[in-house]
Amino acid sequence: MIFLGDGVAVYREKLEALLTIPFSFAPAHVNRQRAAAVGALAEVYYKEGKIQTAEEHEPEYLRKSQAERERAERESVKHADVVKKQENGEKSE
């Protein structure tokens, strides 16, 4: 398992403490989600004799993207407003 992305710095110590399977952290020059990072992973797979097509590859994200987190927060606030209006007998939009 290879970890990369901006969340690695946030979770690195916890991952190191809890993981019991082999893992590594992508080097700084390829630790962001971009084509070069996929190429680096391909090199690792090649050395391991592992074959995986683009269709088969599924990244596993440790957390939602910032955009997804912000959207969920907005929707949560909006939902809370609707519930509050309903409790007060007001019509929601």
VENQUIBEL-V395724 format. One record per residue. N is the residue number from 1. RES is the residue in one small letter. PHI is phi in whole degrees, -180 to 180 (none if undefined). NEAR is the number of other ideal C-beta (glycine too) atoms within 8 Angstrom. D_LAST is the distance of its C-alpha to the last C-alpha in whole Angstrom. Layout:
N;RES;PHI;NEAR;D_LAST, N;RES;PHI;NEAR;D_LAST
//
This chain:
1;m;none;7;47, 2;i;-119;9;46, 3;f;-100;13;43, 4;l;-150;11;42, 5;g;111;10;39, 6;d;-72;6;37, 7;g;-79;9;37, 8;v;-59;13;40, 9;a;-61;6;41, 10;v;-68;6;39, 11;y;-109;10;40, 12;r;-53;10;44, 13;e;-63;6;45, 14;k;-65;7;43, 15;l;-62;11;44, 16;e;-61;7;48, 17;a;-76;6;48, 18;l;-102;6;46, 19;l;-73;8;47, 20;t;-115;3;50, 21;i;-107;5;50, 22;p;-62;4;52, 23;f;-154;9;49, 24;s;-150;7;49, 25;f;-110;10;47, 26;a;-61;12;47, 27;p;-60;7;49, 28;a;-54;5;47, 29;h;-74;5;48, 30;v;-134;12;46, 31;n;-92;11;44, 32;r;-114;8;41, 33;q;-73;6;39, 34;r;-159;7;41, 35;a;-59;5;43, 36;a;-62;8;46, 37;a;-67;13;45, 38;v;-65;9;45, 39;g;-62;9;48, 40;a;-64;11;50, 41;l;-65;9;48, 42;a;-59;8;50, 43;e;-64;8;53, 44;v;-62;9;53, 45;y;-60;10;52, 46;y;-59;8;55, 47;k;-65;6;58, 48;e;-87;6;56, 49;g;76;5;57, 50;k;-93;6;53, 51;i;-119;5;52, 52;q;-149;6;48, 53;t;-79;6;47, 54;a;-60;4;44, 55;e;-68;4;42, 56;e;-81;6;43, 57;h;-71;8;42, 58;e;-132;4;39, 59;p;-67;5;38, 60;e;-113;4;37, 61;y;-92;8;35, 62;l;-77;7;35, 63;r;-152;6;32, 64;k;-69;6;28, 65;s;-67;7;28, 66;q;-58;5;27, 67;a;-61;6;24, 68;e;-67;8;23, 69;r;-65;10;24, 70;e;-67;8;21, 71;r;-63;8;19, 72;a;-61;9;19, 73;e;-63;8;19, 74;r;-61;8;15, 75;e;-66;8;14, 76;s;-65;8;15, 77;v;-64;8;14, 78;k;-62;8;10, 79;h;-63;8;11, 80;a;-62;8;13, 81;d;-64;9;10, 82;v;-64;9;8, 83;v;-62;8;11, 84;k;-62;8;12, 85;k;-63;10;10, 86;q;-63;9;11, 87;e;-65;6;14, 88;n;-89;6;14, 89;g;77;4;13, 90;e;-91;6;10, 91;k;-82;4;7, 92;s;-97;7;4, 93;e;-91;2;0
//
